[in-house]
Amino acid sequence: MLMNTPPHSTSSAKTILYYWEDMAVGDVRDLGSITPSRAETIAFAEQFDPQPFHLDDDAAKASVFGALSASGWHTCSMAMRLMVTNFLQQSSSLGSPGLEGIKWLKPVFPGDTLRLTSTVLEKRPMRSRPTVGLVRTQWSMFNQHGDQVLHMEGWGMFGRRQPQPPTDTSASAG
């Protein structure tokens, strides 16, 4: 797998460059590119999504894809790798409560060069945890032809640089 990214660091020391406060609605970030090989495409499919059109050239030719294609889950995994390597490792990321949507818009073929961008759609403090902020993000992955192959949206949790005191929700305005 060819990645246009810095090598993975195994250091346990983490320098946080991005906190919740550093993310603004409308921010767009280029998260790099990755090129899956034929061997990686088949290896992923053998382990996680062993459908014939991900494993066998003849079956793939007879499918709607017309050629061996990567599993959508492989595409999501490659997007996750780019997110972690090129942003989350340098952020105060605390995980995610989940995704709101995933769309595989076009097939991904071995040798495609995939580029990932993220766009901040909204953000808010987490009511129950004043040290955490929530960020809703859209991720878009494009192949070398400029065709969008993946669309995802979901929330991430990020540590706050300056946590706010909890608000008292027990009192009602009355």
C-alpha positions in Angstrom: 0.0 0.0 0.0 1.5 3.3 -1.1 0.8 6.2 1.2 1.7 9.8 0.6 2.1 10.3 4.3 4.8 10.4 7.0 5.8 7.0 8.5 3.9 5.7 11.5 5.4 6.7 14.8 5.6 4.2 17.6 6.6 6.9 20.2 4.2 7.0 23.2 4.9 10.8 23.6 2.2 12.7 21.8 2.4 16.3 20.8 -1.1 17.7 20.5 -1.3 20.3 17.8 -5.1 20.4 17.5 -7.7 20.7 20.2 -11.5 21.2 19.8 -11.0 24.9 19.9 -8.8 24.8 16.8 -11.5 23.3 14.6 -13.9 25.7 12.9 -17.0 25.0 10.9 -16.0 25.1 7.2 -12.4 24.0 7.8 -11.2 21.7 5.0 -8.2 19.5 5.5 -6.3 17.4 3.0 -5.6 14.1 4.6 -3.2 12.6 2.0 -3.4 9.8 -0.5 -3.1 6.1 -0.6 -2.9 3.5 -3.4 -4.1 -0.1 -2.7 -2.3 -2.9 -4.5 -3.9 -6.0 -6.0 -2.4 -8.2 -3.2 -3.7 -5.9 -0.5 -7.1 -5.7 -2.0 -7.4 -9.5 -2.1 -5.8 -10.0 1.3 -8.4 -7.6 2.9 -11.2 -9.4 1.1 -10.0 -12.8 2.1 -10.0 -11.8 5.8 -13.0 -9.5 6.0 -15.2 -9.4 2.9 -14.8 -12.6 0.9 -17.2 -11.9 -1.9 -16.2 -13.3 -5.3 -15.8 -9.9 -7.0 -13.2 -8.9 -4.4 -11.2 -12.1 -4.8 -11.4 -13.5 -8.3 -10.8 -11.8 -11.7 -13.3 -13.9 -13.6 -16.1 -13.4 -11.0 -15.3 -9.7 -10.9 -15.5 -9.4 -14.7 -19.0 -10.9 -14.6 -20.1 -8.6 -11.8 -21.5 -5.0 -12.0 -17.9 -3.8 -11.2 -16.4 -5.4 -14.4 -13.0 -5.9 -12.7 -11.5 -6.8 -9.3 -12.6 -4.2 -6.8 -11.8 -3.3 -3.2 -14.4 -4.0 -0.5 -16.2 -0.8 0.6 -14.9 -1.7 4.1 -11.4 -1.7 2.8 -12.0 1.7 1.4 -13.3 2.9 4.8 -10.2 1.3 6.4 -7.9 3.2 4.1 -9.7 6.4 4.9 -9.3 5.7 8.6 -5.6 5.2 8.2 -5.2 8.5 6.4 -7.3 10.2 9.1 -5.2 8.8 11.9 -1.8 9.3 10.3 -2.4 12.8 9.0 -4.6 14.3 11.7 -5.9 12.3 14.6 -2.4 11.4 15.9 -1.6 15.1 16.2 -5.0 15.9 17.8 -6.7 15.6 21.2 -9.0 12.9 19.6 -10.9 10.9 22.2 -12.7 8.6 19.7 -16.1 8.7 18.1 -19.7 8.0 19.1 -20.2 6.7 15.5 -20.9 7.5 11.9 -24.2 8.9 10.6 -23.7 7.7 7.0 -21.4 5.9 4.6 -21.8 5.9 0.9 -19.7 4.0 -1.6 -20.2 6.0 -4.7 -17.9 4.3 -7.2 -15.8 1.1 -7.1 -12.2 1.3 -6.0 -9.8 -0.8 -8.1 -6.2 -2.0 -7.3 -3.8 0.7 -8.3 -6.3 3.6 -7.9 -4.7 6.6 -6.0 -7.2 7.7 -3.4 -7.2 11.2 -1.9 -9.1 12.1 1.3 -10.4 15.4 2.5 -12.4 16.3 5.6 -14.7 19.2 6.2 -16.0 20.4 9.6 -19.8 20.7 9.4 -20.6 21.6 12.9 -19.2 21.6 16.5 -20.5 21.9 20.0 -19.4 21.3 23.5 -20.4 18.0 25.0 -23.0 18.8 27.7 -22.2 15.9 30.0 -18.4 16.3 29.8 -17.1 19.9 29.9 -13.6 18.7 29.0 -14.9 17.3 25.6 -16.1 18.9 22.4 -17.9 17.2 19.6 -17.1 17.8 15.9 -19.3 16.6 13.0 -17.2 16.0 10.0 -17.7 15.0 6.3 -15.0 12.9 4.7 -14.8 12.7 0.9 -12.4 10.3 -0.9 -11.6 10.8 -4.6 -9.7 8.6 -7.1 -7.0 9.8 -9.5 -9.7 10.8 -12.0 -11.4 13.2 -9.5 -14.4 10.8 -9.1 -15.7 10.7 -5.6 -15.6 7.1 -4.4 -16.6 7.5 -0.7 -18.7 9.9 1.4 -18.9 9.6 5.2 -20.3 11.8 7.9 -20.0 11.4 11.7 -19.0 12.8 15.0 -15.7 12.9 16.7 -14.9 13.7 20.3 -11.9 16.0 21.1 -10.3 17.2 24.2 -10.7 20.9 25.0 -7.8 23.1 25.6 -9.8 25.2 28.0 -12.6 23.1 29.5 -15.6 25.0 30.6 -17.3 24.5 34.0 -20.4 22.3 33.9 -23.6 24.2 33.5 -26.4 23.6 36.0 -29.2 22.0 34.2 -31.2 21.2 37.3 -32.6 24.7 37.6 -35.5 25.5 35.3 -36.4 28.9 33.9 -39.7 29.6 35.1 
